[in-house]
Amino acid sequence: MSQSIRRKRSGDNFTIISNDFLRDENLSLKAKGLLSYIMSLPDDWKIYFEELTEHSTDGERSTRSAWKELETQGYARTTKILDEKKNFKEWVKEVSDFKIADCGFADVQFADVQNVELLKTNNTKD
C-alpha cells in the first residue's frame, strides 16, 4: 500500500493550525492557502497585502480577493483606526483559524423586497 500523504518531520520549523477552516467547504483553496500562510507568521506580524504578494506567485488583486473571501466567511476582519481627532490613522487586519464574532450582531439576510403600488387617498381635486 502506498503512502498518499507525505510530511516532512521537523523539530521546530512547523505550524500547528486547526482543521476547521481547512475543511470549511465555503472557502476556496486560495483563501485556505492565504489563511494557512498567515497563520504560519509570528503573532505580532502586521498584515500588508504588498508584503504577502512578495511571498507568492499571486498578485495583489488575487490576494485581496482571497482576503475578502476570508472576511465574508468570518475568518478575517479589517478595522479602521482613528486618532484622537477622529482622523484616519491606519487599517488593522486580523485573522483567526476560527470564525470571528463581529460586534455581537446576528447575521442579517436581505429581505425579499417588492414594489408595492401606493394608494393615494388624499385627493384635493373636486
Contact map, one row per residue, 1 for C-alpha under 8 A:
111000000000000000000000000000000000000000000000000000000000000000000000000000000000000000000000000000000000000000000000000000
111100000000000000000000000000000000000000000000000000000000000000000000000000000000000000000000000000000000000000000000000000
111111000000000000000000000000000000000000000000000000000000000000000000000000000000000000000000000000000000000000000000000000
011111000000000000000000000000000000000000000000000000000000000000000000000000000000000000000000000000000000000000000000000000
001111100000000000000000000000000000000000000000000000000000000000000000000000000000000000000000000000000000000000000000000000
001111110000000000000000000000000000000000000000000000000000000000000000000000000000000000000000000000000000000000000000000000
000011111000000000000000000000000000000000000000000000000000000000000000000000000000000000000000000000000000000000000000000000
000001111100000000000000000000000000000000000000000000000000000000000000000000000000000000000000000000000000000000000000000000
000000111110000000000000000000000000000000000000000000000000000000000000000000000000000000000000000000000000000000000000000000
000000011111110000000000000000000000000000000000000000000000000000000000000000000000000000000000000000000000000000000000000000
000000001111110000000000000000000000000000000000000000000000000000000000000000000000000000000000000000000000000000000000000000
000000000111110000000000000000000000000000000000000000000000000000000000000000000000000000000000000000000000000000000000000000
000000000111111000000000000000000000000000000000000000000000000000000000000000000000000000000000000000000000000000000000000000
000000000111111100000000000000000000000100000000000000000000000000000000000000000000000000000000000000000000000000000000000000
000000000000111110000000000000000000001100000000000000000000000000000000000000000000000000000000000000000000000000000000000000
000000000000011111000000000000000000000000000000000000000000000000000000000000000000000000000000000000000000000000000000000000
000000000000001111100000000000000001001000000000000000000000000000000000000000000000000000000000100000000000000000000000000000
000000000000000111111100000000000000000000000000000000000000000000000000000000000000000000000000110000000000000000000000000000
000000000000000011111110000000000000000000000000000000000000000000000000000000000000000000000000000000000000000000000000000000
000000000000000001111111000000000000000000000000000000000000000000000000000000000000000000000000110000000000000000000000000000
000000000000000001111111001000010000000000000000000000000000000000000000000000000000000000000000110000000000000000000000000000
000000000000000001111111000000010000000000000000000000000000000000000000000000000000000000000000000000000000000000000000000000
000000000000000000111111100000000000000000000000000000000000000000000000000000000000000000000000000000000000000000000000000000
000000000000000000011111111000000000000000000000000000000000000000000000000000000000000000000000000000000000000000000000000000
000000000000000000000011111100000000000000000000000000000000000000000000000000000000000000000000000000000000000000000000000000
000000000000000000000001111100000000000000000000000000000000000000000000100000000000000000000000000000000000000000000000000000
000000000000000000001001111110110000000000000000000000000000000000001100100000000000000000000000000000000000000000000000000000
000000000000000000000000111111110000000000000000000000000000000000000000000000000000000000000000000000000000000000000000000000
000000000000000000000000001111111000000000000000000000000000000000000000000000000000000000000000000000000000000000000000000000
000000000000000000000000000111111100000000000000000000000000000001000000000000000000000000000000000000000000000000000000000000
000000000000000000000000001111111110000000000000000000000000000001101100000000000000000000000000000000000000000000000000000000
000000000000000000001100001111111111000000000000000000000000000000000000000000000000000000000000000000000000000000000000000000
000000000000000000000000000011111111100000000000000000000000000000000000000000000000000000000000000000000000000000000000000000
000000000000000000000000000001111111110000000000000000000000001001100000000000000000000000000000000000000000000000000000000000
000000000000000000000000000000111111111000000000000000000000000000000100000000000000000000000010100000000000000000000000000000
000000000000000010000000000000011111111100000000000000000000000000000000000000000000000000000000000000000000000000000000000000
000000000000000000000000000000001111111110000000000000000000000000000000000000000000000000000000000000000000000000000000000000
000000000000000000000000000000000111111110000000000000000000000000000000000000000000000000000010000000000000000000000000000000
000000000000001010000000000000000011111111000000000000000000000000000000000000000000000000000001100000000000000000000000000000
000000000000011000000000000000000001111111000000000000000000000000000000000000000000000000000000000000000000000000000000000000
000000000000000000000000000000000000111111101000000000000000000000000000000000000000000000000000000000000000000000000000000000
000000000000000000000000000000000000001111111000000000000000000000000000000000000000000000000000000000000000000000000000000000
000000000000000000000000000000000000000011111000000000000000000000000000000000000000000000000000000000000000000000000000000000
000000000000000000000000000000000000000001111100000000000000000000000000000000000000000000000000000000000000000000000000000000
000000000000000000000000000000000000000011111110000000000000000000000000000000000000000000000000000000000000000000000000000000
000000000000000000000000000000000000000000011111000000000000000000000000000000000000000000011000000000000000000000000000000000
000000000000000000000000000000000000000000001111101100000000000000000000000000000000000000011100000000000000000000000000000000
000000000000000000000000000000000000000000000111111100000000000000000000000000000000000000000000000000000000000000000000000000
000000000000000000000000000000000000000000000011111110000001001100000000000000000000000000000000000000000000000000000000000000
000000000000000000000000000000000000000000000001111111000001000000000000000000000000000000000000000000000000000000000000000000
000000000000000000000000000000000000000000000011111111100000000000000000000000000000000000000000000000000000000000000000000000
000000000000000000000000000000000000000000000011111111110000001000000000000000000000000000000000000000000000000000000000000000
000000000000000000000000000000000000000000000000111111111111001000000000000000000000000000000000000000000000000000000000000000
000000000000000000000000000000000000000000000000011111111000000000000000000000000000000000000000000000000000000000000000000000
000000000000000000000000000000000000000000000000001111111000000000000000000000000000000000000000000000000000000000000000000000
000000000000000000000000000000000000000000000000000111111110000000000000000000000000000000000000000000000000000000000000000000
000000000000000000000000000000000000000000000000000011111110000000000000000000000000000000000000000000000000000000000000000000
000000000000000000000000000000000000000000000000000010011111011000000000000000000000000000000000000000000000000000000000000000
000000000000000000000000000000000000000000000000000010011111111000000000000000000000000000000000000000000000000000000000000000
000000000000000000000000000000000000000000000000110010000111111100000000000000000000000000000000000000000000000000000000000000
000000000000000000000000000000000000000000000000000000000011111110000000000000000000000000000000000000000000000000000000000000
000000000000000000000000000000000000000000000000000000000111111111000000000000000000000000000000000000000000000000000000000000
000000000000000000000000000000000100000000000000100110000111111111100000000000000000000000000000000000000000000000000000000000
000000000000000000000000000000000000000000000000100000000001111111110000000000000000000000000000000000000000000000000000000000
000000000000000000000000000000000000000000000000000000000000111111111000000000000000000000000000000000000000000000000000000000
000000000000000000000000000001100100000000000000000000000000011111111100000000000000000000000000000000000000000000000000000000
000000000000000000000000000000100100000000000000000000000000001111111110000100000000000000000000000000000000000000000000000000
000000000000000000000000000000000000000000000000000000000000000111111111000000000000000000000000000000000000000000000000000000
000000000000000000000000001000100000000000000000000000000000000011111111100000000000000000000000000000000000000000000000000000
000000000000000000000000001000100010000000000000000000000000000001111111111100000000000000000000000000000000000000000000000000
000000000000000000000000000000000000000000000000000000000000000000111111111111000000000000000000000000000000000000000000000000
000000000000000000000000000000000000000000000000000000000000000000011111111100000000000000000000000000000000000000000000000000
000000000000000000000000011000000000000000000000000000000000000000001111111100000000000000000000001000000000000000000000000000
000000000000000000000000000000000000000000000000000000000000000000000111111110000000000000000000001111000000000000000000000000
000000000000000000000000000000000000000000000000000000000000000000000111111110000000000000000011111100000000000000000000000000
000000000000000000000000000000000000000000000000000000000000000000100111111111000000000000001111001100000000000000000000000000
000000000000000000000000000000000000000000000000000000000000000000000010011111100000000000001110000100000000000000000000000000
000000000000000000000000000000000000000000000000000000000000000000000010000111110000000000111100000000000000000000000000000000
000000000000000000000000000000000000000000000000000000000000000000000000000011111000000000111000000000000000000000000000000000
000000000000000000000000000000000000000000000000000000000000000000000000000001111100000111110000000000000000000000000000000000
000000000000000000000000000000000000000000000000000000000000000000000000000000111110000111110000000000000000000000000000000000
000000000000000000000000000000000000000000000000000000000000000000000000000000011111111111000000000000000000000000000000000000
000000000000000000000000000000000000000000000000000000000000000000000000000000001111111110000000000000000000000000000000000000
000000000000000000000000000000000000000000000000000000000000000000000000000000000111111000000000000000000000000000000000000000
000000000000000000000000000000000000000000000000000000000000000000000000000000000111111000000000000000000000000000000000000000
000000000000000000000000000000000000000000000000000000000000000000000000000000000111111100000000000000000000000000000000000000
000000000000000000000000000000000000000000000000000000000000000000000000000000000111111110000000000000000000000000000000000000
000000000000000000000000000000000000000000000000000000000000000000000000000000011110011111000000000000000000000000000000000000
000000000000000000000000000000000000000000000000000000000000000000000000000000011110001111100000000000000000000000000000000000
000000000000000000000000000000000000000000000000000000000000000000000000000000011100000111110000000000000000000000000000000000
000000000000000000000000000000000000000000000000000000000000000000000000000001111000000011111000000000000000000000000000000000
000000000000000000000000000000000000000000000110000000000000000000000000000001111000000001111100000000000000000000000000000000
000000000000000000000000000000000000000000000110000000000000000000000000000111100000000000111110000000000000000000000000000000
000000000000000000000000000000000000000000000010000000000000000000000000000111000000000000011111000000000000000000000000000000
000000000000000000000000000000000010010000000000000000000000000000000000001110000000000000001111100000000000000000000000000000
000000000000000000000000000000000000001000000000000000000000000000000000001100000000000000000111111100000000000000000000000000
000000000000000011011000000000000010001000000000000000000000000000000000001000000000000000000011111000000000000000000000000000
000000000000000001011000000000000000000000000000000000000000000000000000001000000000000000000001111100000000000000000000000000
000000000000000000000000000000000000000000000000000000000000000000000000111100000000000000000001111110000000000000000000000000
000000000000000000000000000000000000000000000000000000000000000000000000011110000000000000000001011111000000000000000000000000
000000000000000000000000000000000000000000000000000000000000000000000000010000000000000000000000001111110000000000000000000000
000000000000000000000000000000000000000000000000000000000000000000000000010000000000000000000000000111111000000000000000000000
000000000000000000000000000000000000000000000000000000000000000000000000000000000000000000000000000011111000000000000000000000
000000000000000000000000000000000000000000000000000000000000000000000000000000000000000000000000000011111100000000000000000000
000000000000000000000000000000000000000000000000000000000000000000000000000000000000000000000000000001111110000000000000000000
000000000000000000000000000000000000000000000000000000000000000000000000000000000000000000000000000000011111000000000000000000
000000000000000000000000000000000000000000000000000000000000000000000000000000000000000000000000000000001111100000000000000000
000000000000000000000000000000000000000000000000000000000000000000000000000000000000000000000000000000000111110000000000000000
000000000000000000000000000000000000000000000000000000000000000000000000000000000000000000000000000000000011111000000000000000
000000000000000000000000000000000000000000000000000000000000000000000000000000000000000000000000000000000001111100000000000000
000000000000000000000000000000000000000000000000000000000000000000000000000000000000000000000000000000000000111110000000000000
000000000000000000000000000000000000000000000000000000000000000000000000000000000000000000000000000000000000011111000000000000
000000000000000000000000000000000000000000000000000000000000000000000000000000000000000000000000000000000000001111100000000000
000000000000000000000000000000000000000000000000000000000000000000000000000000000000000000000000000000000000000111110000000000
000000000000000000000000000000000000000000000000000000000000000000000000000000000000000000000000000000000000000011111000000000
000000000000000000000000000000000000000000000000000000000000000000000000000000000000000000000000000000000000000001111100000000
000000000000000000000000000000000000000000000000000000000000000000000000000000000000000000000000000000000000000000111110000000
000000000000000000000000000000000000000000000000000000000000000000000000000000000000000000000000000000000000000000011111000000
000000000000000000000000000000000000000000000000000000000000000000000000000000000000000000000000000000000000000000001111100000
000000000000000000000000000000000000000000000000000000000000000000000000000000000000000000000000000000000000000000000111111000
000000000000000000000000000000000000000000000000000000000000000000000000000000000000000000000000000000000000000000000011111000
000000000000000000000000000000000000000000000000000000000000000000000000000000000000000000000000000000000000000000000001111100
000000000000000000000000000000000000000000000000000000000000000000000000000000000000000000000000000000000000000000000001111110
000000000000000000000000000000000000000000000000000000000000000000000000000000000000000000000000000000000000000000000000011111
000000000000000000000000000000000000000000000000000000000000000000000000000000000000000000000000000000000000000000000000001111
000000000000000000000000000000000000000000000000000000000000000000000000000000000000000000000000000000000000000000000000000111
